[in-house]
Amino acid sequence: MKAVILKKYSKSSPVIEFGDVEKPQIEPNEMLVQVHAAGVNPIDNMIPTGMFKPVLQFKLPATLGSDLAGIVVAVGSKVTRFKPGDAVMASIFDLGIGSFAEFAVVPEHTAALKPENMDFVQAASIPMVGLTSWQALKERASLKPGQKIFIPAGSGGIGSMAIQLAKHFGARVATTTSTGNIAWVESLGADETIDYTQQNFEQLLQGYNLVLGTVRGDVIEKSVSILKPGGKIISLVGPLDAAFAKSRKLNFMLKFVFGLMSKKIIGLAKKRNVNYEFLFVRPDGIQLSEIGKLIESEKIKPVIDKVFPFEETKEALAYLAKGHAKGKVVIKIV
């Protein structure tokens, strides 16, 4: 079968090839899915650099990709929730397997039925951003109606989903975007939109309960000042912290290194009596099913910027890396 394969880590020129690999075999608790579409996420560009080599289960050569939507073609003997012919969506991130392929192994616990009112391209855009938003806002932050949340980069893949989910939970949402995207981001539900090309959010916002860290650089440090005492920053982009290393059962050296990496932001947070956490999303088919119900009831919707054919996956990765996607980038395989 055809797949997009990472053969060598490199910060500047990783070796990624579009080629042939053997069709994978499944274990009793797994399914074989014919992939119709695969979502592209920033982590798919980070992994080839070796940035997450110490903490991910990748063994080279490895198939890239995390999100998928497709048709179940075979199930293991212990699979009970799905059968051949079912249309499903899933995130298989951090499992040592990939979705940029004609067929993918999908553990049963990661999958959910595809909402009937979505095609495969739309469904493939949901898992990573949907689960990340759900786990940050509902699981970690317990976001409540009336609370205020700041979600930078509202027009991006994660921002466009997180805004919708935060509004569903009843929160008041502020975000940043460029001049041309202001009206569009507000149509997703943003209550306060800041044009980052002309304004500084830290001078305009105050009294917030939660910041969702979606942008690298000094945005997270600046965000500390807009939080009220007891507020929280949940970062998706780092810095990694010692708590993350402990949760992954990493060695002492990595705990020490991650502790150093996060020392500054944790120190700034403590001075303001707020908390900092790093979130590494995990696959969860039950949560994904809940997100699917919200999509079926049209309370949230997929946001797709551009669709690439399978053979142009490397071009899709390069396009996403530019940082200008308005929503999600998806690869159409079938």
C-alpha angles and dihedrals in degrees: 000000000000119000142160106248131197107212103167136020118230135155092219108024116013116185108247120167137184104222151119126299133166118273106259124249121229133228123223093270095045139083132213110228127192100224114227096174138001129204120228119223134183089250088065088066094042097052095063091056090063091241092132097031093116094054108033128079096232119138115188132272088046137163112244127222138073111201125065146160124196150112125300109238100172137011133203122244093259097048111112108160099059140041136192110288096034116132108227143172127206149161113230094178118149094013098105092249132096142222103208091096142087090253131022137188110240120188110224094238092060099054137087132181113266112253108254093229093059131075121222094265091053092045092050089057093061115060105072098036093039095050093042091052093044095048093046100043104031106023103035103025102027087216111210134201112278096021119127123237131183115211112181120208095028095180095058127095097266095034095054091052097040092052091054094046093046090052090049088055089053099251128144109242132208122184144167128235141146123280095261094052100050098098092043094051090048089054087061090058108271111155097195122026122190121200101224091198090065108018140049112228093207089063094051107039130067141155097038124161099203142020120196107209107220103144129069122226127045097331093099093051091048089049092066091075095058095056125096118229109287091027124135142223115208108189125200094181104048163201090213113228139209091257089061091050090050093049090053091047090236123170125274094259093057091046088053094046094047089047090056092046092056098036095100098048093043089050092050090048094051091052089058093041092244132123134241125206134172116218124206107187119233129203113258122169095190092056090044089054090054090051088049090056090054089052093048090052089047093238089128130018138202116257115207126184104181141353122214129194115249095254089057096057092122089054089050090054091049091049092052091047090063088071098226102105114133098215124329133347114219135189116219110213104168 
